Amino acid sequence: SCVNMRSLFAFIVLLLFSLACYASQHTLKLHPTVSFLTWGNFNFTVLNIEYAALLQMGSQRQSIPLMVDTGSPLLYAYSVNCTSPDCAGHVLYNYKQSSTWSSDLVPYDATYFAGGFKSVLAEDTITVDDGGLKVDNFTYANAYDVFWTQRGFQDFAFSGIVGFCMPHLDVQSQEMSLFTQLTKYGSLDKNVFGFYFPFNIDVDDVGEMTIGDLDASRYTGDINWFPVETMPNTTDQYAWFVTLASDTKVNNQSINVCSATAACYVLFDTGGGGYNLLSPNLAPHIMYAQPDCSNIGDLPTFTITINDYDITPVDYVIKLVVNGTTQCHSNVYFPAIAPANTTSTFTSSSSFYDYLNEHDSYPHPRLQQYSDFISRHHHPRTTNGDEDIAIEGPLPAALLTLPARFMAKYYTAIDWENKKIGLATAKHN
């Protein structure tokens, strides 16, 4: 009898412990934002570019797919009032049905490297993880005009962006950061989040973002932690930048880009789409995949020397199925401000997005109208400058973004409270 009571007691303790662990970890499923696209006579099948999570907005808890972006801090959603062409075919948030929505109609405009939006600031209830987490009176941007200057983004299956970048210290930026608000009200056991992305291109294989704890089943070995750095000439820690320990390597050879006086940084950016190289010093070392995939074995491997993490051709080459034929395209590019009479915002004609642009038969009708809004940085800039990263002078050497494709290889953990980023080898079934 005593043995049975002890066994029952042990079972109850184990059950309560399991429930406590489960309650501390909130999981968002991350779905590829594009799987099948059509432009004119071209049919494209491509996955694993950016990922979206379903968040519930308003008292009616309307599900809105929002691209998860660690490179920007705020949340904006396509409003039911949006009549711009780039809102067509998307889920639009019907704030009129929410009893918790309010707004003083303060205008808020922002741009990203591939487009932007016009909006009014509003407050409403945001629900995460099917009700496990909730933020009341959350300030977001209710977008009534959305414009993308690159073909492809209009058709991606998201209706806004939810940012998980560390915001500025001003009150408005703090109020518009979803994760800041979750930590502010003690909703989380741990102020951390982690990313798992599928490596194989499979429409049924989704990623996940855990909030409040990390998912140890998604990685092997220990997590290596690195401190988050402040970008030069910025006023606070705005993005998830990490300093390279030494020079960048190509095929295991240093290329003399980084130095003691010119630090190299990497930015972990789930919304960047591809490997975004901002240093012209890397240009001579870049080779691009031939569309027929014939030179994959000749492409270089890059080593990110925060702990010698390799980026191989398998990691940065995207295979597109175009009209039934597989084609290879390097998802590595150098951003540049687009001339008003072009459809491309990249200098590299071999990137995925340029491939889409080159096969358009017409320039994007809104590009010239909004060309003056286009920022040379990926981060949002507002008309009043509250979200401006304000980098003065040249960018640090070899600055590059590490997208979701990199995080598919290396499970990525972010410790918000202690300002650290962790990497471990991802475990794929």
Beta strands, then each sheet from edge to edge (+ up, - down):
strand 1: 26-32
strand 2: 36-39
strand 3: 42-45
strand 4: 51-57
strand 5: 62-69
strand 6: 75-78
strand 7: 107-112
strand 8: 115-128
strand 9: 133-148
strand 10: 160-163
strand 11: 192-196
strand 12: 207-211
strand 13: 219-227
strand 14: 241-243
strand 15: 249-250
strand 16: 253-254
strand 17: 264-268
strand 18: 275-277
strand 19: 302-304
strand 20: 309-311
strand 21: 317-322
strand 22: 325-330
strand 23: 332-333
strand 24: 381-382
strand 25: 397-402
strand 26: 410-415
strand 27: 420-426
sheet 1: 13+ 27- 26+ 11- 12+ 1- 4+ 5- 10- 6+ 9+ 8- 7+ 24-
sheet 2: 2+ 3- 21+ 22-
sheet 3: 14+ 17- 25- 18+ 23+
sheet 4: 16+ 15- 19+ 20-
end
